[in-house]
Amino acid sequence: MRRKSALNNGTAGVSKVMPSSEAPTSNAEDVARRSAVAEEQEFLDLATARRDRLVDHLQAELSSDALDALERARLRMLRQQYEELRRAQEGLVFGRLDGLDGTVRHVGRVGLRNDDEDSEPLLLDWRAPAARPFYTATAVDPQGQARRRHIRTTGPAVVGVDDEPLDGTMTTELVGEGALLAALDQRRTGRMSTAISTLQREQDDIIRAEATGPLIVQGGPGTGKTVVALHRVAYLLFTRPKMADQAVLVLGPSPRFLQYIAQVLPALGETAVVSATCDTLLPEIRVGRDESRLLAEIKGRALWQPALENYVTSLLPRPRELKLRWEGEFYAITAATVAQALASVQGRPYHRARQAFAEQLHHILAEAVVEQREALMNEMEEGFEDILARVDRSMQHDHHLGGGSTGSDVDGLLSEEEIEDLRYRIAENATIARFVEAWWPTLDAETLLCDLLTDCTLLARFAPQLSTEEITAVSAEPSLWASSDIPLLDALADLLGEVEAPQPQGEFVADHARRQRGWVYGHVVIDEAQELSEMQWQMVLRRCPSRSITAVGDIDQAEAAHRHTSWAQAVQAAFGERWAAAELTICYRTPREVMDLTEPVLRQAGSHNAPPRAVRSSGIAPWVLTITPAELAGAAAQAVRQLQERWHGGTVGVIAPADRIAELLAVLSDVSVLTAAQSKGLEWDAALLIDPQGIAAEPRGWNGLYVALTRCTQELGQLVLT
């Protein structure tokens, strides 16, 4: 709603309302604060009432008798609007922009129109272009704004405001610093929440970036990579509604991580989203075993894509003469004709090529039957020319006498309708189908991959880049599928193909997409993208050939078996040089006291990057307790109890080397106990790091230690073993 600004009334002195933990304010400041809160409470009440009316109206329309008459697209739109408004009860309004021209616009989770359709919106959707200055305006570049206000609410009540003059009287590198720091100081709940009210400029730039190709976002710990990725999904679905018809795929590193972020997009009103890990992208296929890092690295290499392509090509039938039986007669299809038909279906997946070839074969056989019948009729005509001539003269005589014969000449040739019927009967004939199946058999991806991976001769033939030792290691693996087998199975399934089916659209598009391996998504978001192997990147490309992809991660946190140490190396096989880069440089989550510990760890990891710059301090210095291995269980239990008492209402996490997990789980039953790799993407109020030297000694252990150090928002403790 465009209203006159209140910059010159009693709230003018509220340049920043301090969080309750800061020093008491003066009486004048307190009066100004209460006035500002009351003003925003009045608007929140107005917006809430409008939202409630819209929800009631949509609910009535969706439940009316006219529901069946609504177009499917309109029905989907109404349900989406209803769900979006229904979920927007908490944090409906969180911002306000006071323009230099005296107008006022409020910003919220959803857009609300006024009763008057032609007027300005009552509430701007945070994704709308007009709301962007809320995230990007600065004192240097005010973008037509005089002031930005962050509004903090709890349920239906306004509990505080934070004002930022944009006239240069107050400068800060953070947007809504008070609101941001208040949010960061809140207790962690074990589940990620939305951050639309506290997004920063460098985050907003990435969220609103064009989705015309792969965008790789580098961001260190606590820079908000996941927040950016998820809010980018919400932004793209808002600005490109047709993208919802194809759904968006969100790939995370683990089921635990997906559970952590599960409520973010629904809270933003988005449902056309499929969440998965690379291991769960194939319906009905489950990882059944762990594998060595050596084998994971070998099977993650890009060489497997051409190897599998050549493998499937070798299974295609070769041109030869085919003899088919139809109604007691044999018909020979020449090798040249077969070769021509095979050439016409090249480039298609194996089973689709077979289907197309079979259709051609049905036509070829039908033509052969027709030609043979015509040839037989010609032979009959040559033997009975005299008889036919006499018959012809007789028919002409009858005509001259006015005989009643009006039919066409009976020549024995098949009509077009009869030929079409012949083709249909050939296509439906079980004997012909069995012949095609025997010559061009149906193949199974799992069986094929098992045959390849257990046969040293086949591996040497189709993957000659592998050494003899590597081939031996691969062929000796158990039959259960490991994580690195999933991309190979996916590649084979794609090369084999299935009969094309139209992609259903509508309100349940995510359910359809989740069940279909070959679904093509409108956009793919990848979190912790530095962990993907080259073959996993190929999985992503198959699901989004348009390359509308956003990948976020930290190359310095990579712990996967591949050898990539830069984004250029990681995505070269998939994208070549055709990708864009962006960077998040500010750490919001991890306190400065902890981030100060990370630079030496990064150097040990071989990184040339600087750690992100922390903008907040918890005031709690990291602490270290040195113990013996025999004291570990008792010391860990005591430390966890103390942390839980200090951070009551929040969360505590324990990170340890893989070989210490079982021992710790035996004594720590009410807290998360994870390896460094398992903790990636998660956060707790306090983290207890056990045996950091043991973590550093693991494969890519310094990268893992970098992850482990940066999981807390307030306090870090370490138990060092002697």
N, C-alpha and C positions, 0 to 999 in steps of 0.2 A: 504494500500500500504506500503510495506517495503521500507523505504528510509533511507539514512544516517541521523543521528540526527544532529541538528544544535546547540547542547549544547555548542559548543565551538566558535560559531560565535557571532555576536553582541547582541544576545538576552540572552546571558548567565547571564547577571545581573538582568534579570527580575525574581526575586524569587517570587514576588507577585505584581500584578498590582492592585492598590487600586481602590475601587469604586470612582466615581466622587465626592462624598460628602466628601471624606477624604482630608487630607492636600495635597497641591500641591507637585508634584514630582520635582526632580532636572532635569536639562537639559539632563544629561546622561540617567537618567531613562526614560525621555520622549522620547528620541531618540530610546531607546530599546523597549519601548512600541509600538511606531509607526512601528518599524521594525517587531515586532511580529505580530501586527495586519495585516500589509501588507502581511506577509508570509501566514497567515491563510486565508486572503481574496483570495489570489491566489489559494489556495487549494479549498476553498468553491466554487469559480467560476468553477474550474475544475469538482468538484463533481456535481454541479448544471447542468452543461452542459451534463454530463454523464446521470444524472437522466432524463433530458428532452428528450434525445435521446431514452432512454429505454421506457419512457412513450409513445412517438410517435410510437415506434415500436410495443408495446403491443396494442395500440389503433388500429393501422392498421391491426394487426393480428386478433383482436376481431371483426373487422368490415368487414373482407374479405369474399369472396364468399365461402371459404373453411370452414367457421364457423360450418356449419351443420355436416361436416365430422369429426370434432374434438371429441374425447372421452369426456364424461361428466366430468370425473375427471380432465382431462387436461384443459377443458374449465373453470372449477371452479378455478383451480390453476392460470390460466392466469388472470382471473378477479380479484382474490385476489391480485396478484402481481401489477396489474394496479392500484387498489384502494390504496394499501399501498404506492406506489410511488407517486401517485397523491396527497395524503394527506400529504406527507413528505416535502412539499415545505418550510414550516416554521420550523426553527431549524433543518435543514437537517444534519449539522455537529455541534457537541458540545464538542468534546473532542479529546485528542491526548495523546498517550503513546510513550515516548522515551525510548527505551530499553537500557540496559547496553551493549548490543552487537552492538549498533549504529543504530538499525532499528527504523523506525517511523511508527506507526499505528494510523490512525484516526478512531474515534468512532462516530456513528451517529444514527439517528432514524431508518434507514433501511440499509441493506447491499447493496453495489454496487460493481459489478464485473468490472474488466477491460475489454477492448476490447479483450485482450488475455485471453481466458478462463482458461489457465493453470497457469496464474500468481496469485500472492497474490491479495486478494480483494482490490479494491480502497478504500472502506469504510467498516469498520466492523459494523455489526448490534449490537446494545447494548446488545442484548440477547445472542450473540454468546459466547462460552467459552473463546475465545481469548480476548474478551473485558472485562472479569471480573476483571482483575487487575485495571481497571479504577475506580472501586468502592471499591476495597478491599486492594490494595497495601498501605503499610505504610512505614515510614522510618525504623521501626524495621523489617518489613517483606516486602521488596520492590518487591518481586515476579518477579525478573528479570528486573525491570524497574528503570530507572534513574530519570525520571521526568514525572509528570502528568500535562497536561494543560487543563483547562476549557476554552472553546471558547464561547463567548456571541455574539449572532447575533440578528439583527432586520431586518426581511425580508431578502433581498439578501446581506446585509452588515454585516461585522464583526465589532462589536462596542467595544470589549474588550477581554482581555485574563487574566487568573489567573493561574500562574505557581506554582507548588509544587515540589521542589526537594525531591527526595526520598532517599537521601544519608545521612540523619540525620542532615543536616544543618538547616532545619526548621521543627519543630514538631507542630502538631495540632491534636486534636481529631476529627476534621471535615475534610471530603473529599471535596476539592474545596471550602474552607471556604468563599473566596471572592464571588464566583458565587452563593453559597447557600444563604449567607446573602443578596446579592443584590436581589435575587429572593424573599426572605422573606419580604424584605422592599418594594416590589412593591405593588401598590394599588390592593385591591381585586376587582374582577369584578362581583361577584355573581355566578361564575361558576368555577369549579375546572379545572386546567390545568395539563398537563403532567409534570412529575418531573424526566424524565429519565436522564437529565444532572446533577442533583444534588442529586441523591440517595446516602445515606450513607451506611457504611459497614453493620451495624446491620439490615438495611432495605434490602439490597441486599442479605444477607444470607437467609432471610426468603423468598424473591422472588424466589430464585433459589433452595429452599429446595425440597427434593423428595416429590412427591404427592402419597405416598403409603398408606395413611390413614388420619384420622382427625388430623389437625394441628390447635391448639388453640393459638392465638397470643394475649397476654395481652399488652396493651399499653395505657398509660394515655393521657390526652389532648395534642394535638399538636405534637404527636410522629410520625405522618404519617401513621396511621393504614390504612386509606382508600387508600392512595397512594400505600402502599405495596400491599393491596388486589388487586387493579386494575392492577398494573404492574405485579403482579404474574399471572393474567389471560393472559396477553399478552405474558409473558415468556413461560407459559405452552403450549399455542397454537402454539408458535414458535418452541418449542423443541419436541412437540408431535402433529404433524399435524393431526393425526387420531382423536384426541380429538375434532377437529372441526366438524367431522361427527355427533357427539352427541350433540354438543353445550355446552356452559358453562352457568350456572345459577348464576346471581348476585342478592342476596337478600339484600335489604336495609330497613331502618326503616320506611321510609315514601315516598310518591310521591314527596314531595319537595326535599328530599335528592337525589332521583334518577334523578330529573331534574338537580340538582347541579352537578352531576358527569357524566351526559349523554354524553358529548362530549369527555371524556377522552379516552375510548377504541377505538372509531372510529378514533380519532386522532392518535392512535398507530397502525391503520390499521386492527383492529379486528372487525369483524361483526358477527361471530358465537356466539353471546352472547344474552341471554335473561335477562332483568332486571325486577324485580318485588318486591313486598312486600309480606309477608305471607298472607295478606288479599286479594291479587289479583292473587293468584296462581290457583284458581279454575275458569275456563272460565264460564261466564254467572252467577256467584254468586257474589253478592255485599253486603258489610256490610251496614245495614240499620239503625243501632242505636248504641248508646253508652251503656255501662253497668257499674255496680259498680265494684270497685277493688276486692271486696269480691268474686263476681261471676266469674270474670276473673281469679282469683287465683284458685278457685275450679275447673273450667273447663280446666285449663291448666295443671292439675296434670296428671302424667303418668298412674294413675289407669284407665283412660278412654280407653286406648288401649285394655287391656284384657276385660274390660267391654263390649266394642263394639264387640269384637271377639265373646264373649259368646252370646251376643244378636243376632248376625247374625246366629250363629250356631243353636240357638233355633228355627230359622225360617226354617231350612232345613226340608224336608219331612222325615217321619219315614217309615221304611219298612212295607209293607203290600201287600196283594195280589192285583194285578191290573187286571182288565178285560177290554180288548180292542176289539173293533169291527172292522172287516175287511171283506169287500165284503159280508156283511150279516151274517157273523159268528162271535161268541164271542170266544176270546182266553184268557185263564187265565194264568197270569204270577205269579208264586208262590212268597210268601213273602221271602223265602230263596233266590230265584234268584234276587229279587229286592234288598235285603240286600247286596248281593255280588256286584251288580252293584254300589250301593251307596258307599260301602267301597272303590271301585276302584277309585272313583273320589274325595275322601276326600283330604283336604289340598288345594284345588283350590278355587279361589273366587267363590262366590255364583252363579253368572250367567254362568261362564265358567264351573263350575261343572255341572250345569243343561244342558248345551250344550253337554258336554261329556256323561252325563247320557242318554240324548235323543238319541244320536247316538248309544249307546249300546242297548237302548230299541228298536230301529228300527231293529237292527240285531236279538235281541231276538224274536221279533214278527215275523220277516221273517222266522226264524228257526222253530217257532211254526206252522206257516202256512205250511211250507214244511213237518214237521213231521206229521201234521194232514192229509195232502194229501197222504203221504206215508202209513199212517195207514189205510186210506180209501181204497187205492189200495190193501193193504194186505187183507183186509176183502173181497174185490171183488174177489181176486185171490182164497181165500178159498172157496167161493161159486160157482166158475166156473172152478174148477180144471179140470173136465172132458172135458169141452169145450176147455179150453186152451191146454190140452194135445192133443186133436184131431187136433186143429189148428197147434200145433207144429209139429205133424207127417205129416200133409199135407204140411207144409213149407219145411220139410226135403225131402219129396217125390219130390216136385217141384225142389229142388236143385239137387237131383240125376238125374232128367230128363233134367238138363241143363236149368231150368227155368231162367227167366231174373231178379228175385228178388235179389237185392244186398244191400238193406237198412238194418239198424240195427234193433234190436228187438224193438217193440213198447211196452214199459213197463209202460208208464204214468208218469215216474219220470221227475222232472225239471232239465234242464241242468244248469251248472254254470252261463252261461249268463242269463238264465231265473231267477235264484235266485238273481243275482245282479240287474236285472231290477226290481224284486219285492222289494228289499230293497230300491231302488231309489224311487219307487212309494209310499212306506210307508213313507219315509222321506219327500216327497213333499205333503203328504196328509193333507189337512186342518183340518179334523176331529181329526186325531192323534195329530196334533200340538195344537189344542184347549184342548185336554185331558191333555197333558203335562203342558200347561200353567195353567190349573185349579188346577192340583196337585202340581205343582212347579211354583208358580206365579212369574212374573217379579216384582221386587221391586224398589222403588225410594229412594235414599239416603235422600233427604230432608224430604219426608213424614215419613220415618222411624225415623230419628233423632227427628223430632217434636213429634212423638208418644212417643218416649222414654223420652224426656226431660219434657214432660207435664204429665207424669203418675208416681205418687209417688210409686205405687206398682212395676212397672217395674224398676224404679231407685233403689229401695231397693233390688230387686232381683239381678240385674246385677252390681250394684255399692255398695255393702254392706259396703265398707269403709267409705262412706259418712254418716254423722250424720243425725238425723231426721231433725234438723234445716237446714242443708245444702240441703237436698233433697227438703224441702219445698221452700227454696229460689230459687233453680234451676227450679222447676216446675211452679213457679209463674211468670217466665219471659215472656215478649211479644213474639209474633210469628216472628217478623223480626229478621234476623240474626245479631248477634254481632260479634266482632272480634274473640272472643274465640270459637265461633261455627265453624269457618272455618276449623281448624284442625280436629274437630270431623266429619264434613262433608267429609273431605278428607279421613279420616280413613275409614268411612263407604263406600264411593265410591270405595276405594281400596278393601275392603272386599267383596263388591258386584261384582266388576270387570265388564269388558266389553269384547266383542269379541276381541281377540288379532289381531292387525293390524301391518304390518311391518313398522318400522320407516323409513320414507323417508330420503334420504341423499342428499347433494348437497349445492349449493350456498344459497339456501333459507331455510336452516335447522332451523335457529332461528324462522322463521315464523311458520313452522310446530310445533316446540316445544312449542311455546307460546300458540298455540290453543289446545294442548292435555294435559289433566290432568295427564295422566300416562306416560308422556315422561321420559325416563331415560337419565340423563345428564352425560357427561364425567367428569365434575368437578362442584362443587358448592362453591361459595364464599359468605360468610355472613358478612355483616358489622353491627356494633352495636349488635353483637351476644349475649351480656349479657342480652338483652331484650327478648330473645326467651323463651317461656314456654316449659315444657317437651313435650307437644303434638305438638308444632311447630317444635321441633327437630325431632319428628317422621315424620313430613311432609318432612323435608330435607332428611332423610334416605330413604324414599320411592322413591325420585327422584334421589338418587345416592347410590344404594345398594353397589357399590364398595367402598364406604366411602372415596372417593377422595374429601376431603372437607377442605377448609381453612376458618376458622372463626376468625375474628378480633373484638376486643372490649375492653372495660375497665370495669371490674367487679365493680369498684367503682362508675361508672356512671349509674349503673342499676336503672331504675325507674319503671320497670314493676311490676305487682301485685305479681309475684311469690316471694318466700322467700329466694332465693339463694343468698349467700354472697361470694361464691367462685366458681371457674370454675369447680372444682371437683363435687360440688353439682349440678351445672347447667347441666352438660353433663353425669352424672352418668347413668340416665335412658336410654339414647340413646347409649352411647359408653362403659359403664362400665369403665374399667381401660385402654382400648385400644385406647389411643390418646396421641399425643405428644404436648408439650408446648413450646412456644417461647415467648420472651419478648422484647418490645421496651422501652428503658429507657431514651431516650433523647427527650426533648421537643424543637422543632424547631419553632413552630408557636407562642406560647404565650410568651410574654416577661417576663423576670425575675422579673420585678416589680410586675406583676400580679401573677405569680406562687408563690411568697412569701406569698400570702394571703391564699393559698389553704390548707396548712397542718392542721391548726386548724379545717377547715371544714371537712376534711377527718376523723379526730379523732371523730368529732361529728357524722359522718355517720357510725361509728363503724368499719372503715377500719384499717387494720394493715399494709397497704402498704405505702411506701413513694411515694410522688408525683414525676413525672419524672423531671429530672434536666434540667432546661432551659439553653440554650447556647447563648442567645442573649438578648440584652437590648434595649428597645425603647427609654430610657431616659425620659419617661413620667410617673410620679408617678400617680397611681390610685387616683381619687378624689371622695369625698363624699359630697353631699348636703342634709341637713336635712330640710324637709318640712312637712306641715300638709296635711292630705288627701284632704282638700278643695283646696290646691294649686297644686295638682298633675297634672291636665291637663295643666295648663299654664307652670309649671316648666318643664314638659316633652317636650312640644312643643319647648320651648326656648332652652333646652339642646340639642335636636336633631338638631335644626337649627345651633347651634354653632359647633357641631361635624361635620355636613355636610360641613360647611364652612372650617373647619380645614382640613378635609380629602376629599376635592374636587377631583372628579375623582375616588374615592374609594367607599366603602360601609359602611353604619351604620346600626346596628341592635338593636332592643329593646327587652328585655326579662323581663317578669313580671309574677306574680302569675295568675293562670287561672281566678280568679274572678275580675281581673283588666283589662283583655284584651279588653272587649267591650268598657269600658270607654276610653281607650287609642286609640283604632281604630277610635273613633269619632273625635279625634283631630290630629292623625298622619296618614295621608293618603298616604304619599310618602315614607314610610319606613316599613321594616318588623317588625311586632309586634308579638312575639311568646311566648309561655310558654317555660319553661326550657326543657321539653321533646321534643317539636317541634324544638328547636334550635340544638338538638344533631347532631353532624357531620358537622355543618355549621360554617362559620367563616366570620368575618367582620373586616375592618380596625379598627373601633371603636365600642364598645358595651356600651349601656346604660342599666344598671341593675336597675330595679325599685322594691322597697319594698323587699329587700333580706330577711327580717324576714318573710314576707308572703310566699316566696318560701320555706324557711326552714320549715315552719309550715305545708306544704302540705305532703301527704303520700310519704315516702322516700325523704323528702324535702331536707335534707342535701346533698344527692346524686345529687338532682336537682340543688342545689346551686353551687356545685362543677362544674357541667356542665356549668351553666350560667356564672360563673366567668371567664371561660377559652375560650370564643368564640372570643376574639379580637386578632389582630396581633400587635396593636400599643397602643391603649388608652382604658381605662376602667373608666366609670363614674357610680356612684351609687346615686340614690335618695332614701333616708331613710325616712320612714314615722314615725311621732311622734304621 
